[in-house]
Amino acid sequence: MKDAVLYLEDGTIFRGTSLNTHGETAGEVVFNTALSGYQEVLTDPSYAGQIVVMTYPLIGNYGVNTEDVESSGIHVQGFVVKEFCRTHSNHRASGSLIQYLDDNKIIGIEGVDTRALTRHLRLSGAMKGLIATDEFDPARLKARLSQTASMDGADWVQHVAVKKPYVWKCNGDKKYSIVAMDCGIKRNILRIFADMGCEVHVVPPTMTASEILALNPDGLFLSNGPGDPAAVTYVIETVRNLVGKLPIFGICLGNQMIGLALGGRTYKLKFGHHGSNHPVKDLESGRISITAQNHGFCVDLKSLNPQDVEAIHINLNDKTVEGLRHKKFPLFSVQYHPEGAPGPHDAQYLFGLFTDMMDKHKK
Amino acid sequence: MPKRTDIKKILLIGSGPIVIGQACEFDYSGTQACKALREEGYEIILVNSNPATIMTDPETADKTYIEPLNVEFLEQIIVKERPDAILPTLGGQTGLNLAVELWEKGILAKYKVEMLGANYEVIKKAEDRKQFKMACLRVGLDLPKSAFAYTMEEAVSAAGEIGFPCIIRSSFTLGGTGGSIVYSREEFEAKAKLGIESSMISEILVEESIEGWKEYELEVMRDKKDNVVIVCSIENLDAMGVHTGDSITVAPAQTLTDREYQEMRDQALTLIREIGVETGGSNIQFAVHPKTGRIVVIEMNPRVSRSSALASKATGFPIAKFAAKLAVGYTLDEIQNDITRETPASFEPSIDYCVVKIPRFTFEKFPEAKDVLGVQMKSVGETMAIGRTFKEALQKGLRGLEIHHIGFDNKMDYRFVDDEKMMKRLREPNASRIFYMKYALQKGLGVDRVVDVTGVDKWFVAQMLQLVDFEREIMAEFAKDRALSARTVRKAKEWGFSDAQLAEIMGTSEAAVRQMRKDMGIVATFKVVDTCAAEFEAYTPYFYSTYETEDEAILQNAKLSRAAKGPRRKMMILGGGPNRIGQGIEFDYCCCHAAFALKERGFETIMVNSNPETVSTDYDTSDRLYFEPLTFEDVMNIMDVEKPDGVIVQFGGQTPLNLARRLQQAGVPIIGTSVDSIDVAENRERFSELLNRLKISQPSNAIASCVDEAIAAASRVGYPVLVRPSYVLGGRAMRIVFDEETLLTFIDEVADVSRGHPILIDKFIEDAMEVDVDAICDGTEVFVAGIMEHIENAGIHSGDSACVLPPHTLSEEILGEIKDSTRRIALALKVVGLLNIQFAVKGEKVFVLEVNPRASRTVPFVSKAIGVPLAKMAARIMAGEMLSDFPALPDIEHLKQVSVKECVLPFSRFSGVDIILGPEMKSTGEVMGMAPTFGAAFAKSQIAANQALPKKGSVFISVNENDKRHIAFMAKRLHDLGFKIYATKGTAKVLRSSGVAALILDKTGEGERNILTLLEKSEINLIINTPSGKKSQSDMRRIRSMAIRHAIPCITTLQGAWAAVHGIEASLKEGFTVESLQAYYSRS
C-alpha cells in the first residue's frame, strides 16, 4: 500500500492509496454508477483512454472470473474506488480483483472520497486526470498531465479495434450472416447475436464499404467504442456508403457514427452517462427500459434532416437523444447498451428488431 | 396517462396494532399514501384501530375511523362512506387480508368498490402456495423442488427425486406441527410415515431443503403500462432458515456478479408480470445456492412490506408514495423523483454507500423463551445504519441497536468465552450470534470454519475478520506507543469504530477520545442519500455520517444561510431509535408531531433517528434528516455541524432522555423541562423530598445499593414490594416480590440490567386502582389533558393495562385531588412541555407512583380521545409559546365519546411463556375503541385487539380467594345474558351459593369434563382466571396457553372481568356504530 493522488486538470487533488502497481497513468476521468459489473467495466473497450471512478464504494466483492469479460483485456487507464475487497466470495470466482489489476499492470487506487470526486465531475464536467504514486508535487503533476492528449478529437478506436477479421460462430442453426464493424465491440453483443443464430464477421473499422458488401451479409452492425466519434472519419465514410444498401444497426459509438454519416453533428456531454440505471423511453411504444449506458458524446438531433432521420428513443433524465431511425432505409441505432453487461436486459428486444429488419430486407 | 377521474373516494385500511412482524412501517407507508392521494385531490377514508399512528391523525385523511379492523366494521364504514375504490396494498398483511375477505364476502361487489393496485385474483395467485408454484413454473422459474405424497410409495419416490436433506410437512394437522428436516433415507421413512398418519387428509409435502442458501430480496415497482423498476436489492447476512425480519440484512446485494444479479432481476420482472400485480410495489425473495449459484424463488408479497420501508430509507426512493400514485393511474415516468427534481421515478436508484439493518430482540422480557431464531419472526424492532463501507455500517448499526454494545465490540473477553458454548451459539441462529462470530475470529477459528458453522457468506465473515485484525493492530500500537497515530485513528473512524471503542482500548474516556481526534482534525462528515450516487443534484436533505473529505451538510447549510432573509431558527429532535417493547411507535408519533408543529411555526427542523420503519425517518417529515445512531458521539457530531437553537429530548422515549445530562454538559441547548427537573423526577430521594414538600402521598419506598440494604429496606417498607433497577423503561426487570427469598433471586437476576444503578423498592399497594394522567405545562399554567382509569389493578405495567378515558368510576373528589396534584407537581418541577403521572387510588386515598416529565406512551391515545394534538402543543410550548396562546381547549370532563385503550401482547410468538401480566411491560402495541358508552367502547377495543368478547356460549371461571366474593355478581349477569357458566370446584361453590348455576369442571385435565378437553373442542368462549398468590399454578398456566392457541379471550383480573361483562352487555343490547374522528370532534 502506497500513497497515491489523482490530479485533475483543474488542479483539484484527491488522495488515496495504490495497490501493488505503481507509477503514473492519465486519462479522462469519468464516474460509473453501476452497483455491480466492475469486471465488465474494466474490460469494456469503450473505456479506453479513461480513468474510471466507481461510485459504489465496495469493489471486488465477488472477485473476477473467466466468463464476465467484454474483451481480451482491461482497457481502462486507471481505476479509482473507495475500497477494494480483500477477500472475495462468489461460486464462479477464479481470482481476486486486486490480483487481476496487478496482472494487467493497471493502477488502481482506493481510499478516495469518490462521492466528492463524483460531485466535482458533475459540477465541473469530465476532465483529464493523472494518477500518480511517486510524484505528489502539483506543479510537476500539472506539467505531466498537460502533455497527455485530450479526449476531444481523439481517435481511440484504432487502439482497441481488431486488426484482422474473424468469425464469431452462431449457436445452433445459422439464420443470418452479419458484419460487425469492431470499433471496440463488447463480447456480450457477439454472444447475443450468436444466440439468435447470427454468424458474425467481425471486421476492422478500416474495412471499406465494398469489402463489406463483398461478404454479402444480411446486415451490418456498428459497434460501441471509445473516444470522440468525430475523429473516426474512416468509419463514417464507410457507413455513408452503406446506408440504404444493407440493414444497419448501431450501438453507442455506432449510433454516433450513424448520426455523423447522415450529416449530423455530435457534441460532448458535460460528464456523460455511465451506469446501469438510465431510463430510456421508446417513443413509438411508450415503453421504458432501464438501460446500461456508457457514453460521453451525443448526437445533436437538430443537426439532422428531419425528412430522413427521427429520434426513436430519448433519455428521461436529461431528454438527450438515445436512438435514431432512418425514415426511408432500414437503419436504426441506440446510444445505450441493450446488451447490458453490466446492466439490465430490458432493451434486448432491439436485437430482435434488427433480425426482423434483416428478414424484411431479405424478401 | 393522467390520473383517474372516475374515482373520487378511496378507502385505505391500516395494519392495526403493532405486533411482531407488522410494525410502524405500515404507518409510514399508509401515511405516505394518504398524503400522495390527497395531493391529487382524492378524498381518503382511513380505517385503523391503532391510535399511535400518524395516519390516524385527523389531518392525514379526510375521514378517519379508529375502529376495529374486521369485515363487519369495514362494511359499516363502506355503507356509510360509499368509497369508489379500496387500496389494499399499503396496510400490511392485515390490510391485504381484509380486502380479500371483503371481496370474498361480496361486499366490494355489492357496494361497487374497486380494488386498486392488486385485485383479488392477483393477491390469491401470489399468496396461495399452490397457485404461486404453478405461476412460477409456467414462466420457467425455479422453486425449491417439492411434491405431495399420500402413500409411502409416493413419499419414497418423491424423496428420491428431491434428494436429502429435505423437509417433510404434514398437511392439516391440528396445531400446525410445522416441518421437520431429514437427512437420510432411514430418517425419512420414519418421519414420512408419521407425517401421513398425523395428517387429517393423509397428505405430506416433501420439499427440498434450502436452509443455508444465500437469501436475497428485490423490491419491485410496476405501473399500469408495464414499466417495471427494481428499487433495491437486499442480501441477508444470515442464510436461509432465519426469517428475513430477524436477519441482519445489507443493501445493495454484495456477493452477486452483475450477470447473476441481472438474472435475478429478469426473474423478478417475469414474476411480477405473471402474477399480474398491476401497479405498485412488491417484494420478491430468492435463495441462491452458495456453491452452484442456482436461483430459486421463495415468495412474493404483492404489497408494500417491511422490506419496502427499509428499501425506501436505504435508497431515498419513496416506494409507498409512488405506489399510491401508480394505483390511481400515473405511470412511473409521470412521477417526479423529489430528490433530484429533474429526473422521473422510472429509474433504478444507485447508491454510493452500504446499508446494514439489524433486528432488535426482546428475549430478556420473556426469560422462559429460547432466543433461537427460525422461520417465525421474533424481533420487535430494527435499526438501520449507513456507512461508506460495510464495516462502518455494521459498527454503526450495532451501536445504534441500543443494547449496550458500542460497536462490533468486546462485551465479553473472548478468552473467557467457553468454546463449547461458542460453537453452539454459532451453529444455532440467535440474537447474539454476530458477537460470537467475533469471539470465534478472535480465538482464531478462521473465516472458513466460521462460514461452515454459521452458513454466513464468506464475504461478511472476512469483513468481520478485517475489523478483528485491525482492532488488534490498534491495541498493539497503543501498547507500544501509549498513543495512536492520526492515520490509525482516521482508519478506525472510517471503519466505524466508536469513540467509546477507542476509549476502551486506550483506557480513557469517550470525551477524551473525541477531543483527541478533533485535535487531529478527524471529524465526521455528512453525505447525502440521493437515489443517484451524486449523478444529479439532490434537493432532499437526508444525511448520514462517515469519515471522508467533503461534508455536504456544511455545504447545504451554507447555501441555506446565504438564501435566508433573517437568522435561521433551528430545532433538533432526537428520536427513539429501534422499536422495542416499552418504546415504540408512540414516541415516534410524538417526534413527528414536534417536527410538524415547529415547521409550521417557522423553525427549521432537524430529525435524528436510526429506525427505518418510522414516519420520523421519512425525509418529508422534517427539514433535515440525519439517519444516525442515537449515541452521545453521533448526536454531538451532528451538533457540530448544525448548531441548532434548541434540542428536544422529551419526545423520543428513554433513548434521548438517557443522553440528556451528557448532552447538556457538552453545551447542547436542551429545551423544555430542564435536565435537572428530569433528574428530580427520576431520582427517588429528590422525588420523595419534592412530594413531601408538596404534601402529596406516595407509597413508602427506599433505595438500596447493595443486597443487605435491599433486605433491610424491603422489610422496613413492608412486603409486598415493587422492586426495579433505576433508570429503566417499560418496567424492564420490574417485579412485585412477596418475601425475602424472591427479593434475593431478583437482585441476582437484574445484575446485568441495573449496571451499577441502585435498586428501587416501593411498597406495593394491593388492590389499588391505577390512574394515568397526561398534562402539558408551560411553567406557569397546566393543562390536564387526559385522566385515564386503568382497567387492571395497579401492579400491572401501565403499558400492558387497558384504560378508559374519561374515567368512569372515580369520584369528583378523587378526580379533583388528581388534577390538583398534577398541577402542583408540574409547577414545582417547572415542567415546560409534557408530563405524565401515574397515580394509585385505594379507597379514598391517592398516591403518586411515578412522574415522567416527558412524552408518555399514552400521548397519541389521549390526543385522539380528546381531539387535541398534545405533542404539537407541547413542542410549541417548549419553543417558547404559552398555553394562553392556544385557542380554547376542550372541556375534557364532558366528552361525548368514551375511549378505551387496550394492549396487544406477543405471547403467541414465544412458546412456553405464561401470559400473566405484571409490572414488566410485555405488550407490543395498542388499539383504541371509541363509542358513546363504556361498554361498547370496551367491546370494540377487545375486538380490535383480536380478542373479541363472545356474545353467547360458555364461560369458565376460576378465581383466587380474594376475588371470589366479587365474582358472583358478574357470573350472575353473564348467566342472565344466556351464558353457560363453568367453574372450578371452589369458585363454583361460591357461585352456587349466590344462586348462579355453575357447572363444576376439573381443571387438572382428568376425566371427561375437564377444562382442557372443552377448550380443545372450542366449547369454552371466555375464560376468567385470576392467579392466586405469587406463583401461578401450573395447570392454570396450561389453560392460559391453550387459550392463546385457540384464540379464546382469557381475562386475568377482576376489573378486566367487570369490563368484559359491560362489553358483552353493550354488544348484545346496543350493537355497534361507526363514527369518524372528524364527526366526534365536531360534536364536542
Chai-1 contact restraints between the chains, C-beta under 6 A:
chainA,res_idxA,chainB,res_idxB,connection_type,confidence,min_distance_angstrom,max_distance_angstrom,comment,restraint_id
A,T33,B,S350,contact,1.0,0.0,6.0,A-B,restraint_1
A,T33,B,A533,contact,1.0,0.0,6.0,A-B,restraint_2
A,T33,B,E535,contact,1.0,0.0,6.0,A-B,restraint_3
A,L35,B,P252,contact,1.0,0.0,6.0,A-B,restraint_4
A,S36,B,D258,contact,1.0,0.0,6.0,A-B,restraint_5
A,S36,B,Y261,contact,1.0,0.0,6.0,A-B,restraint_6
A,G37,B,D258,contact,1.0,0.0,6.0,A-B,restraint_7
A,T55,B,D352,contact,1.0,0.0,6.0,A-B,restraint_8
A,T55,B,A533,contact,1.0,0.0,6.0,A-B,restraint_9
A,P57,B,R388,contact,1.0,0.0,6.0,A-B,restraint_10
A,N61,B,Q254,contact,1.0,0.0,6.0,A-B,restraint_11
A,N61,B,T255,contact,1.0,0.0,6.0,A-B,restraint_12
A,N61,B,W459,contact,1.0,0.0,6.0,A-B,restraint_13
A,Y62,B,T255,contact,1.0,0.0,6.0,A-B,restraint_14
A,Y62,B,T257,contact,1.0,0.0,6.0,A-B,restraint_15
A,D68,B,T257,contact,1.0,0.0,6.0,A-B,restraint_16
A,D68,B,R259,contact,1.0,0.0,6.0,A-B,restraint_17
A,K82,B,R388,contact,1.0,0.0,6.0,A-B,restraint_18
A,E83,B,T389,contact,1.0,0.0,6.0,A-B,restraint_19
A,T87,B,A462,contact,1.0,0.0,6.0,A-B,restraint_20
A,S89,B,T255,contact,1.0,0.0,6.0,A-B,restraint_21
A,S89,B,D457,contact,1.0,0.0,6.0,A-B,restraint_22
A,S89,B,K458,contact,1.0,0.0,6.0,A-B,restraint_23
A,S89,B,W459,contact,1.0,0.0,6.0,A-B,restraint_24
A,N90,B,T255,contact,1.0,0.0,6.0,A-B,restraint_25
A,H91,B,K291,contact,1.0,0.0,6.0,A-B,restraint_26
A,H91,B,G293,contact,1.0,0.0,6.0,A-B,restraint_27
A,D113,B,E548,contact,1.0,0.0,6.0,A-B,restraint_28
A,D113,B,T549,contact,1.0,0.0,6.0,A-B,restraint_29
A,D113,B,E550,contact,1.0,0.0,6.0,A-B,restraint_30
A,R115,B,D352,contact,1.0,0.0,6.0,A-B,restraint_31
A,R115,B,K527,contact,1.0,0.0,6.0,A-B,restraint_32
A,R115,B,A534,contact,1.0,0.0,6.0,A-B,restraint_33
A,A116,B,T549,contact,1.0,0.0,6.0,A-B,restraint_34
A,A116,B,E550,contact,1.0,0.0,6.0,A-B,restraint_35
A,T118,B,A534,contact,1.0,0.0,6.0,A-B,restraint_36
A,R119,B,A534,contact,1.0,0.0,6.0,A-B,restraint_37
A,N277,B,F347,contact,1.0,0.0,6.0,A-B,restraint_38
A,N277,B,E348,contact,1.0,0.0,6.0,A-B,restraint_39
A,N277,B,S350,contact,1.0,0.0,6.0,A-B,restraint_40
A,P279,B,S346,contact,1.0,0.0,6.0,A-B,restraint_41
A,P279,B,F347,contact,1.0,0.0,6.0,A-B,restraint_42
A,I288,B,N227,contact,1.0,0.0,6.0,A-B,restraint_43
A,I288,B,D333,contact,1.0,0.0,6.0,A-B,restraint_44
A,I288,B,S346,contact,1.0,0.0,6.0,A-B,restraint_45
A,I290,B,E348,contact,1.0,0.0,6.0,A-B,restraint_46
A,L316,B,D333,contact,1.0,0.0,6.0,A-B,restraint_47
A,L316,B,P344,contact,1.0,0.0,6.0,A-B,restraint_48
A,N317,B,T343,contact,1.0,0.0,6.0,A-B,restraint_49
A,P342,B,D258,contact,1.0,0.0,6.0,A-B,restraint_50
A,H345,B,Q262,contact,1.0,0.0,6.0,A-B,restraint_51
A,H345,B,D266,contact,1.0,0.0,6.0,A-B,restraint_52
